[in-house]
């Protein structure tokens, strides 16, 4: 597996207290989502690329925040947008 400095520097962290299982961006515009992703830099919650608006990818591009994790209960993977590699 390829090494990724972003994944190495951003470990999986526990879901913060008061976590809301909804795409903040979809809620703001009345949209819908398929699965949720959580930014490990700022904790922003947004929808996956299978969702119509693809807010997680848009967030990463707009902010430069490289690593997301699933916000779905029981899933523990991470993805780096920069190196296009997961862990």
PyMOL commands that set and color helices and strands:
alter all, ss='L'
color gray80, all
select helices_A, chain A and resi 5-9+24-29+55-63
alter helices_A, ss='H'
color red, helices_A
select strands_A, chain A and resi 36-39+45-47+67-70+78-80+85-86
alter strands_A, ss='S'
color yellow, strands_A
deselect
rebuild
show_as cartoon
